[in-house]
Amino acid sequence: MSSTPAARVALSSIVRFLDDHLDVGAFPDDPRALNGLQVDGPEFVERFAVAVDARESVMADVAGWADLLIVHHGLFWGGLQPLTGLRFRRVKELVEGRTALYSAHLPLDGHPEVGNAVLLAGAVGVEGLQPFGEFKGRHFGSRGTIAGGPLPLDDFRQRLAEVLGRPITTLPGGPEPVSSVAVATGGGASSVEEAADIGVDVLVTGEAQHHHAILAAELGVTVLLGGHYETETFGVKAVRDLLVDRFGIEGHFVDWPSGL
């Protein structure tokens, strides 16, 4: 075991940095998202974990190890509800494990540096990125063109599958070959009409509903579904790297795919 003492940083300092860097106070979101510190924890942080979801299995994995857990999907999506059953167990796991919980939803999707959309777009070779996916005056996605010129749809879909490590579901509708691409991770299929309005060939997102397939065909946009979970691992991993570099503390990604 190394004799080098672990870095130790005040939880309040990390929260202030994340609040400022991710602009959580000013970025509009579903009010149930409750971006920022959701559950308080120890005064100092030596080790932290990041994950996509604030699920019980993730909390059990980090209990007794992580002083802080940072997630994309936080605790309170159902709105104000009694802390009973599963809701109680989740909070109990955090409190007994002495783990604080911080959540960033749309501020992490649309961030220009550590955002899910910009990082996934870059990973699949989309360049010249501009904001996409307007929500109350801010953007949660990115759009651009394929580096090196147009590609056959099958080639671009295979590239996306390799990046995400899973098969891709296609909702056909757009032209061939593919040149312009928009990325709206997670449940971003609702932005298909915006994609059509600006002439995007392909919308990359995580999951869709039945009516989105009809819209894709009728509006002339191909929608590629790469999984809600898989398309949203990029941001929390980038936040991990950012905090490790800035504060010198130990951070790990906890991988619990949802299957969707």
VOZA-425666 format. One record per residue: residue in three letters; y, x negated, z of N, C-alpha, C, O in turn. Coordinates in steps of 0.1 Angstrom, whole numbers, padded with zeros to 4 digits, always signed. Example, Ala and Ser with C-alpha at 12.3 -4.5 7.8 and 13.67 -1.06 7.14 Angstrom:
! VOZA-425666
ALA-0057-0132+0078-0045-0123+0078-0033-0132+0078-0033-0142+0085 SER-0022-0128+0071-0011-0137+0071+0000-0129+0079+0011-0134+0080 
! end
This chain:
! VOZA-425666
MET-0012-0008+0000+0000+0000+0000+0012-0009+0000+0013-0019+0007 SER+0022-0005-0008+0034-0013-0009+0042-0012+0004+0043-0002+0010 SER+0049-0024+0008+0057-0024+0019+0071-0020+0016+0080-0019+0025 THR+0074-0018+0004+0088-0014+0000+0091+0000+0005+0083+0009+0001 PRO+0101+0002+0012+0104+0016+0017+0108+0025+0006+0114+0021-0004 ALA+0104+0038+0007+0107+0048-0003+0122+0051-0003+0128+0051+0008 ALA+0127+0054-0015+0141+0059-0015+0141+0073-0008+0132+0080-0007 ARG+0153+0075-0002+0155+0087+0006+0169+0093+0004+0179+0086+0006 VAL+0169+0105-0002+0182+0110-0007+0184+0124+0000+0174+0132+0001 ALA+0196+0127+0004+0199+0140+0010+0196+0151+0000+0200+0151-0012 LEU+0189+0162+0005+0186+0173-0004+0199+0179-0009+0200+0183-0021 SER+0209+0180-0001+0222+0185-0005+0228+0177-0017+0235+0183-0025 SER+0226+0164-0017+0231+0156-0028+0224+0159-0041+0231+0160-0052 ILE+0211+0161-0041+0204+0165-0053+0208+0179-0057+0209+0181-0069 VAL+0209+0188-0048+0213+0202-0052+0227+0202-0059+0229+0208-0069 ARG+0236+0194-0053+0250+0194-0059+0249+0188-0073+0256+0192-0082 PHE+0241+0177-0074+0240+0171-0087+0234+0180-0098+0240+0181-0109 LEU+0223+0187-0094+0217+0196-0104+0226+0208-0107+0228+0212-0118 ASP+0233+0214-0097+0242+0225-0099+0253+0221-0109+0256+0229-0118 ASP+0258+0209-0107+0269+0204-0116+0264+0201-0130+0269+0205-0140 HIS+0253+0193-0130+0247+0188-0143+0242+0200-0152+0244+0199-0164 LEU+0236+0209-0146+0231+0221-0153+0241+0232-0154+0238+0242-0161 ASP+0252+0231-0147+0262+0241-0148+0257+0255-0144+0260+0265-0150 VAL+0249+0255-0133+0243+0268-0129+0252+0278-0125+0249+0290-0126 GLY+0264+0274-0119+0273+0284-0114+0280+0292-0125+0284+0303-0124 ALA+0282+0286-0137+0289+0292-0148+0281+0297-0159+0285+0305-0168 PHE+0268+0293-0160+0259+0297-0171+0254+0311-0168+0248+0313-0158 PRO+0257+0321-0177+0252+0334-0175+0237+0335-0176+0230+0328-0183 ASP+0231+0344-0168+0217+0346-0167+0213+0360-0162+0222+0367-0157 ASP+0201+0364-0163+0196+0376-0156+0199+0374-0141+0195+0364-0136 PRO+0206+0384-0135+0209+0382-0121+0197+0380-0112+0199+0374-0101 ARG+0185+0384-0116+0173+0382-0108+0169+0367-0108+0160+0363-0100 ALA+0174+0359-0118+0169+0345-0119+0173+0337-0107+0166+0328-0103 LEU+0185+0340-0101+0190+0333-0089+0189+0318-0091+0182+0311-0083 ASN+0196+0313-0100+0196+0298-0103+0201+0290-0091+0211+0295-0085 GLY+0196+0279-0089+0200+0270-0078+0190+0269-0067+0178+0272-0069 LEU+0194+0266-0055+0185+0264-0044+0180+0278-0039+0188+0286-0034 GLN+0167+0281-0040+0162+0294-0036+0156+0294-0022+0157+0304-0015 VAL+0150+0283-0018+0144+0281-0005+0149+0268+0001+0146+0257-0006 ASP+0154+0268+0013+0159+0255+0019+0147+0247+0023+0136+0252+0024 GLY+0149+0234+0026+0138+0225+0030+0143+0214+0039+0153+0215+0046 PRO+0136+0203+0039+0140+0192+0047+0153+0186+0043+0158+0188+0032 GLU+0160+0179+0053+0173+0173+0051+0173+0163+0040+0182+0161+0032 PHE+0162+0155+0039+0161+0144+0030+0149+0145+0021+0139+0151+0024 VAL+0150+0140+0009+0140+0141-0001+0135+0126-0005+0143+0118-0009 GLU+0122+0124-0003+0116+0111-0008+0108+0113-0020+0107+0105-0029 ARG+0101+0125-0021+0092+0128-0032+0095+0143-0037+0098+0151-0028 PHE+0095+0145-0050+0097+0158-0055+0087+0161-0066+0082+0152-0072 ALA+0085+0174-0069+0077+0178-0080+0085+0188-0089+0094+0194-0084 VAL+0081+0188-0102+0086+0198-0111+0075+0206-0117+0064+0201-0119 ALA+0077+0219-0120+0067+0227-0126+0075+0238-0134+0087+0240-0132 VAL+0067+0245-0143+0074+0256-0150+0076+0268-0141+0086+0274-0142 ASP+0066+0271-0133+0066+0284-0126+0064+0282-0111+0058+0273-0106 ALA+0072+0290-0103+0070+0290-0089+0058+0299-0085+0060+0310-0080 ARG+0046+0294-0088+0034+0302-0085+0027+0296-0073+0029+0284-0070 GLU+0019+0304-0067+0013+0300-0054+0004+0287-0056+0004+0278-0047 SER-0003+0286-0067-0012+0274-0069-0003+0261-0070-0008+0251-0065 VAL+0008+0262-0076+0017+0250-0077+0022+0246-0063+0022+0235-0059 MET+0026+0256-0055+0031+0254-0042+0020+0248-0033+0023+0239-0025 ALA+0008+0253-0034-0003+0247-0027-0006+0233-0031-0009+0224-0022 ASP-0005+0230-0043-0007+0216-0048+0003+0206-0042-0001+0195-0039 VAL+0015+0210-0040+0026+0201-0036+0028+0201-0021+0036+0193-0016 ALA+0022+0211-0014+0025+0212+0001+0021+0200+0008+0010+0194+0006 GLY+0030+0195+0017+0028+0183+0025+0030+0171+0017+0030+0160+0023 TRP+0033+0171+0005+0037+0159-0003+0051+0160-0008+0058+0150-0006 ALA+0055+0171-0015+0068+0171-0021+0078+0177-0011+0076+0188-0005 ASP+0089+0171-0010+0100+0176-0002+0108+0187-0009+0115+0195-0004 LEU+0107+0186-0023+0114+0195-0031+0106+0198-0044+0099+0190-0049 LEU+0106+0211-0047+0099+0216-0060+0110+0222-0068+0118+0231-0064 ILE+0111+0217-0081+0121+0222-0091+0113+0230-0102+0104+0224-0107 VAL+0117+0242-0104+0110+0250-0114+0119+0257-0124+0131+0257-0122 HIS+0113+0261-0135+0121+0269-0145+0121+0284-0141+0132+0290-0142 HIS+0110+0289-0138+0109+0303-0134+0108+0304-0118+0097+0300-0113 GLY+0118+0309-0112+0118+0310-0097+0110+0321-0091+0101+0327-0098 LEU+0114+0325-0079+0107+0334-0071+0110+0349-0073+0101+0358-0071 PHE+0122+0353-0077+0127+0366-0074+0129+0375-0086+0139+0383-0087 TRP+0120+0374-0096+0122+0382-0108+0120+0397-0106+0125+0405-0114 GLY+0114+0401-0096+0113+0415-0093+0125+0422-0086+0124+0433-0083 GLY+0135+0414-0084+0147+0419-0077+0144+0419-0062+0135+0413-0057 LEU+0152+0427-0055+0151+0427-0040+0138+0435-0036+0137+0447-0039 GLN+0129+0428-0030+0116+0434-0026+0112+0429-0012+0117+0418-0008 PRO+0104+0436-0005+0099+0431+0008+0091+0418+0007+0084+0416-0003 LEU+0093+0409+0017+0085+0397+0017+0071+0400+0023+0068+0397+0034 THR+0063+0406+0015+0049+0410+0019+0039+0405+0008+0044+0402-0003 GLY+0026+0405+0011+0016+0401+0002+0019+0388-0005+0021+0378+0002 LEU+0018+0388-0018+0020+0375-0026+0034+0369-0024+0035+0357-0022 ARG+0044+0378-0023+0057+0372-0021+0059+0365-0008+0065+0355-0007 PHE+0052+0370+0003+0052+0364+0015+0044+0351+0015+0049+0340+0020 ARG+0033+0351+0008+0024+0339+0008+0032+0327+0001+0030+0316+0005 ARG+0039+0331-0010+0046+0320-0017+0057+0313-0008+0057+0301-0007 VAL+0065+0322-0001+0075+0316+0007+0069+0309+0019+0073+0298+0023 LYS+0058+0314+0025+0051+0308+0036+0046+0294+0032+0046+0285+0040 GLU+0040+0293+0020+0035+0280+0015+0046+0270+0014+0044+0258+0018 LEU+0058+0274+0010+0069+0265+0009+0074+0261+0023+0076+0249+0026 VAL+0076+0270+0032+0081+0268+0045+0071+0259+0053+0075+0249+0060 GLU+0058+0263+0053+0049+0255+0061+0046+0241+0055+0043+0232+0062 GLY+0048+0240+0042+0047+0227+0035+0059+0219+0036+0060+0207+0031 ARG+0070+0224+0042+0083+0218+0043+0088+0213+0029+0091+0202+0026 THR+0087+0223+0019+0091+0220+0006+0103+0230+0002+0101+0242+0002 ALA+0114+0224-0002+0125+0232-0008+0122+0236-0022+0114+0230-0029 LEU+0128+0247-0026+0126+0252-0040+0139+0254-0047+0148+0260-0042 TYR+0140+0248-0059+0152+0249-0067+0148+0254-0081+0137+0250-0086 SER+0155+0264-0086+0152+0270-0099+0163+0269-0109+0175+0271-0105 ALA+0160+0267-0122+0170+0267-0132+0164+0274-0144+0154+0268-0150 HIS+0169+0286-0148+0163+0293-0159+0171+0291-0172+0168+0280-0178 LEU+0179+0300-0176+0187+0297-0189+0195+0285-0189+0196+0278-0199 PRO+0201+0280-0177+0208+0268-0178+0199+0256-0182+0204+0246-0188 LEU+0186+0257-0180+0177+0246-0184+0172+0248-0198+0170+0239-0205 ASP+0171+0261-0202+0167+0263-0216+0178+0258-0226+0174+0251-0236 GLY+0190+0260-0223+0201+0257-0233+0209+0244-0230+0218+0242-0237 HIS+0204+0236-0221+0212+0224-0218+0211+0214-0230+0201+0212-0236 PRO+0223+0208-0233+0223+0199-0245+0215+0186-0243+0213+0179-0253 GLU+0212+0182-0231+0205+0170-0229+0191+0172-0224+0181+0165-0229 VAL+0189+0180-0214+0176+0182-0208+0170+0196-0210+0161+0200-0203 GLY+0176+0203-0220+0172+0217-0223+0158+0218-0230+0155+0209-0238 ASN+0151+0228-0227+0138+0231-0234+0140+0231-0249+0132+0225-0256 ALA+0150+0238-0254+0152+0240-0268+0155+0228-0275+0149+0224-0286 VAL+0165+0220-0270+0169+0208-0278+0158+0198-0278+0157+0190-0287 LEU+0150+0197-0267+0140+0187-0266+0128+0190-0275+0122+0182-0282 LEU+0124+0203-0275+0113+0208-0284+0118+0206-0299+0110+0202-0307 ALA+0130+0210-0302+0135+0208-0316+0134+0193-0320+0130+0190-0331 GLY+0139+0184-0311+0138+0170-0315+0124+0165-0316+0121+0157-0325 ALA+0115+0170-0308+0100+0166-0308+0094+0170-0321+0084+0163-0326 VAL+0098+0181-0328+0092+0185-0340+0100+0181-0353+0098+0185-0364 GLY+0110+0172-0350+0117+0166-0361+0128+0174-0367+0131+0174-0379 VAL+0134+0183-0359+0146+0190-0363+0159+0183-0359+0160+0179-0348 GLU+0168+0181-0369+0180+0173-0366+0192+0181-0369+0192+0192-0374 GLY+0204+0174-0367+0217+0181-0369+0218+0193-0360+0222+0204-0365 LEU+0214+0192-0347+0213+0204-0339+0226+0210-0335+0236+0204-0332 GLN+0226+0223-0335+0237+0232-0331+0232+0242-0322+0220+0246-0322 PRO+0241+0248-0314+0237+0259-0305+0232+0271-0312+0236+0274-0323 PHE+0222+0278-0305+0216+0290-0311+0212+0299-0299+0210+0294-0288 GLY+0211+0312-0302+0207+0321-0292+0218+0325-0282+0218+0320-0271 GLU+0227+0333-0287+0239+0336-0279+0236+0346-0268+0229+0356-0270 PHE+0240+0343-0256+0239+0353-0245+0252+0352-0236+0254+0342-0229 LYS+0260+0362-0237+0272+0363-0229+0281+0351-0231+0286+0346-0221 GLY+0282+0346-0243+0291+0336-0246+0285+0322-0245+0292+0312-0248 ARG+0273+0320-0240+0266+0307-0240+0254+0308-0248+0250+0319-0253 HIS+0247+0297-0250+0235+0296-0259+0224+0290-0252+0225+0280-0244 PHE+0212+0296-0254+0199+0291-0248+0190+0284-0257+0179+0280-0254 GLY+0194+0283-0270+0185+0277-0280+0193+0266-0288+0204+0263-0286 SER+0186+0261-0298+0191+0251-0308+0186+0254-0322+0176+0260-0324 ARG+0194+0250-0332+0190+0251-0345+0194+0239-0353+0204+0232-0350 GLY+0187+0236-0364+0190+0225-0373+0181+0225-0385+0176+0236-0389 THR+0180+0214-0392+0172+0213-0404+0161+0202-0402+0163+0193-0393 ILE+0150+0203-0409+0139+0194-0408+0143+0180-0413+0147+0179-0425 ALA+0142+0170-0405+0145+0156-0410+0136+0152-0422+0124+0155-0422 GLY+0142+0146-0432+0135+0142-0443+0134+0153-0454+0128+0150-0465 GLY+0138+0165-0452+0138+0175-0462+0128+0186-0459+0120+0185-0449 PRO+0127+0196-0468+0118+0208-0465+0104+0204-0465+0099+0194-0471 LEU+0096+0212-0457+0082+0210-0456+0075+0223-0459+0080+0234-0457 PRO+0062+0222-0464+0054+0234-0465+0052+0240-0451+0051+0233-0441 LEU+0052+0253-0449+0051+0260-0436+0038+0255-0429+0039+0252-0417 ASP+0027+0253-0436+0015+0248-0429+0017+0234-0423+0012+0232-0412 ASP+0024+0226-0430+0027+0212-0424+0035+0213-0412+0033+0206-0402 PHE+0046+0221-0412+0054+0222-0401+0047+0229-0389+0049+0225-0377 ARG+0039+0239-0392+0031+0245-0381+0021+0235-0375+0020+0236-0363 GLN+0015+0227-0383+0006+0217-0377+0013+0207-0369+0008+0203-0358 ARG+0025+0203-0373+0034+0194-0365+0037+0200-0351+0036+0194-0341 LEU+0040+0213-0351+0043+0220-0339+0031+0221-0330+0032+0219-0318 ALA+0019+0224-0336+0007+0225-0328+0003+0211-0322-0001+0211-0310 GLU+0006+0200-0329+0003+0187-0323+0012+0184-0311+0008+0178-0301 VAL+0025+0188-0312+0035+0186-0302+0031+0194-0289+0032+0189-0278 LEU+0027+0206-0291+0025+0215-0280+0010+0215-0275+0007+0219-0264 GLY+0001+0209-0283-0013+0208-0279-0020+0221-0279-0029+0223-0270 ARG-0017+0230-0288-0023+0243-0288-0022+0250-0302-0013+0246-0309 PRO-0030+0259-0306-0029+0266-0318-0016+0274-0319-0011+0278-0308 ILE-0010+0276-0330+0002+0284-0332-0001+0297-0339-0008+0298-0349 THR+0005+0308-0334+0004+0321-0340+0016+0323-0349+0027+0320-0345 THR+0013+0327-0361+0024+0329-0371+0027+0344-0374+0018+0352-0376 LEU+0040+0347-0373+0044+0361-0377+0052+0358-0390+0063+0354-0390 PRO+0045+0361-0402+0051+0357-0415+0063+0365-0419+0065+0376-0414 GLY+0072+0359-0427+0083+0366-0432+0093+0358-0440+0100+0362-0449 GLY+0093+0345-0436+0103+0336-0442+0099+0329-0455+0088+0331-0460 PRO+0108+0321-0461+0105+0315-0473+0097+0302-0472+0095+0297-0461 GLU+0092+0297-0483+0085+0285-0484+0093+0276-0495+0098+0282-0505 PRO+0094+0263-0493+0091+0256-0481+0101+0258-0470+0111+0266-0472 VAL+0099+0252-0458+0107+0254-0446+0117+0243-0446+0114+0232-0447 SER+0130+0247-0444+0141+0238-0442+0148+0239-0429+0150+0230-0421 SER+0153+0251-0426+0161+0254-0414+0152+0260-0403+0144+0269-0406 VAL+0154+0255-0391+0146+0259-0380+0155+0262-0368+0164+0255-0365 ALA+0152+0273-0361+0158+0276-0348+0148+0276-0337+0136+0280-0340 VAL+0151+0272-0325+0142+0271-0314+0148+0278-0302+0159+0275-0298 ALA+0140+0288-0297+0144+0296-0286+0132+0297-0277+0123+0306-0280 THR+0130+0289-0267+0117+0287-0260+0114+0300-0252+0122+0308-0249 GLY+0101+0300-0247+0097+0311-0239+0096+0324-0246+0089+0326-0256 GLY+0104+0334-0241+0104+0347-0247+0116+0349-0256+0122+0360-0256 GLY+0118+0339-0265+0130+0340-0273+0129+0347-0286+0137+0346-0295 ALA+0118+0355-0288+0116+0362-0301+0127+0372-0303+0129+0377-0314 SER+0134+0376-0292+0145+0386-0294+0156+0381-0302+0165+0389-0306 SER+0157+0368-0304+0167+0362-0312+0164+0362-0327+0171+0355-0335 VAL+0154+0369-0332+0150+0368-0346+0161+0374-0355+0163+0369-0366 GLU+0168+0384-0350+0179+0390-0358+0190+0380-0360+0196+0379-0370 GLU+0193+0373-0349+0204+0362-0350+0199+0351-0360+0207+0347-0368 ALA+0186+0348-0360+0181+0338-0369+0183+0343-0384+0187+0335-0392 ALA+0180+0355-0386+0181+0361-0399+0196+0361-0404+0199+0358-0415 ASP+0205+0365-0394+0219+0366-0398+0225+0352-0403+0234+0352-0411 ILE+0220+0341-0397+0225+0328-0401+0216+0321-0411+0219+0309-0414 GLY+0206+0328-0417+0198+0322-0427+0188+0312-0423+0184+0303-0431 VAL+0182+0313-0411+0172+0304-0407+0159+0308-0413+0155+0319-0414 ASP+0151+0298-0417+0138+0300-0423+0127+0303-0413+0119+0312-0414 VAL+0127+0296-0401+0117+0297-0391+0123+0297-0377+0132+0289-0374 LEU+0118+0306-0369+0122+0307-0355+0110+0302-0347+0099+0308-0348 VAL+0111+0292-0339+0101+0287-0330+0104+0292-0316+0114+0290-0311 THR+0094+0299-0311+0095+0304-0297+0081+0304-0290+0072+0299-0295 GLY+0081+0311-0278+0068+0310-0271+0059+0322-0273+0047+0321-0277 GLU+0065+0334-0271+0057+0346-0273+0066+0357-0279+0078+0356-0280 ALA+0059+0368-0283+0067+0379-0290+0060+0392-0286+0049+0393-0282 GLN+0067+0403-0289+0062+0417-0288+0059+0422-0302+0063+0416-0312 HIS+0052+0433-0303+0048+0439-0315+0059+0441-0325+0058+0438-0337 HIS+0070+0446-0320+0081+0449-0330+0088+0437-0335+0094+0438-0346 HIS+0086+0425-0329+0092+0413-0334+0084+0409-0347+0090+0403-0356 ALA+0071+0412-0348+0064+0409-0360+0069+0417-0372+0070+0412-0383 ILE+0073+0430-0369+0078+0438-0380+0092+0433-0384+0095+0433-0396 LEU+0100+0430-0374+0114+0425-0377+0113+0412-0385+0120+0410-0395 ALA+0104+0403-0382+0102+0390-0389+0099+0393-0404+0105+0387-0413 ALA+0090+0402-0406+0086+0405-0420+0098+0411-0428+0100+0408-0440 GLU+0105+0420-0421+0116+0428-0428+0129+0420-0429+0137+0422-0438 LEU+0131+0410-0420+0143+0403-0420+0142+0390-0428+0152+0383-0431 GLY+0130+0386-0431+0128+0373-0439+0128+0361-0431+0133+0350-0435 VAL+0123+0361-0419+0122+0350-0410+0108+0348-0405+0102+0358-0400 THR+0102+0336-0407+0089+0333-0401+0091+0330-0386+0099+0321-0383 VAL+0083+0336-0377+0083+0333-0363+0070+0326-0359+0059+0331-0362 LEU+0071+0314-0353+0060+0306-0349+0059+0307-0334+0069+0303-0327 LEU+0048+0311-0328+0046+0313-0314+0038+0302-0308+0026+0301-0312 GLY+0044+0294-0300+0037+0282-0294+0033+0283-0280+0028+0273-0274 GLY+0035+0295-0274+0031+0297-0260+0044+0296-0251+0051+0287-0251 HIS+0045+0307-0243+0057+0307-0234+0057+0294-0225+0067+0288-0223 TYR+0045+0292-0219+0044+0280-0210+0046+0267-0217+0055+0259-0213 GLU+0039+0265-0228+0039+0252-0235+0053+0249-0240+0057+0237-0240 THR+0061+0259-0245+0074+0256-0250+0084+0253-0239+0095+0249-0242 GLU+0080+0255-0226+0090+0254-0216+0086+0243-0205+0091+0243-0194 THR+0078+0234-0209+0075+0222-0201+0085+0211-0203+0086+0202-0194 PHE+0092+0211-0213+0101+0200-0217+0113+0198-0207+0116+0186-0203 GLY+0119+0209-0203+0131+0207-0195+0128+0202-0181+0135+0193-0176 VAL+0118+0207-0175+0115+0203-0161+0110+0188-0161+0113+0180-0152 LYS+0103+0184-0172+0099+0170-0173+0111+0161-0174+0112+0150-0169 ALA+0121+0166-0182+0133+0158-0184+0141+0157-0171+0147+0147-0168 VAL+0142+0168-0163+0149+0168-0150+0142+0158-0141+0148+0151-0134 ARG+0128+0158-0141+0121+0148-0133+0126+0134-0137+0129+0126-0128 ASP+0126+0130-0149+0130+0117-0154+0144+0114-0150+0148+0103-0146 LEU+0153+0124-0151+0167+0122-0148+0169+0119-0133+0176+0110-0129 LEU+0162+0126-0124+0163+0124-0110+0157+0111-0105+0162+0104-0097 VAL+0145+0108-0111+0139+0095-0108+0148+0083-0111+0150+0074-0103 ASP+0155+0084-0123+0164+0074-0127+0176+0073-0119+0181+0062-0116 ARG+0182+0084-0116+0195+0085-0109+0193+0081-0094+0201+0074-0088 PHE+0183+0087-0087+0182+0086-0073+0171+0076-0068+0170+0073-0056 GLY+0162+0072-0077+0151+0063-0073+0140+0069-0065+0133+0062-0059 ILE+0139+0082-0065+0129+0089-0057+0117+0092-0066+0118+0091-0078 GLU+0106+0095-0060+0093+0097-0067+0092+0111-0072+0094+0120-0064 GLY+0089+0113-0084+0088+0127-0090+0076+0128-0099+0072+0119-0106 HIS+0069+0140-0098+0058+0143-0106+0058+0157-0112+0064+0166-0106 PHE+0052+0158-0124+0051+0171-0131+0037+0177-0127+0027+0171-0128 VAL+0038+0190-0122+0026+0197-0118+0022+0207-0130+0030+0216-0132 ASP+0011+0205-0136+0008+0213-0148-0002+0224-0145-0013+0222-0141 TRP+0003+0237-0145-0005+0248-0143-0002+0258-0155+0006+0267-0153 PRO-0009+0256-0166-0006+0265-0178-0010+0280-0174-0019+0282-0167 SER-0003+0289-0180-0005+0303-0178-0015+0309-0188-0020+0320-0186 GLY-0017+0302-0199-0025+0307-0210-0018+0316-0220-0023+0320-0230 LEU-0005+0317-0217+0004+0325-0226+0015+0317-0232+0023+0321-0239 
! end
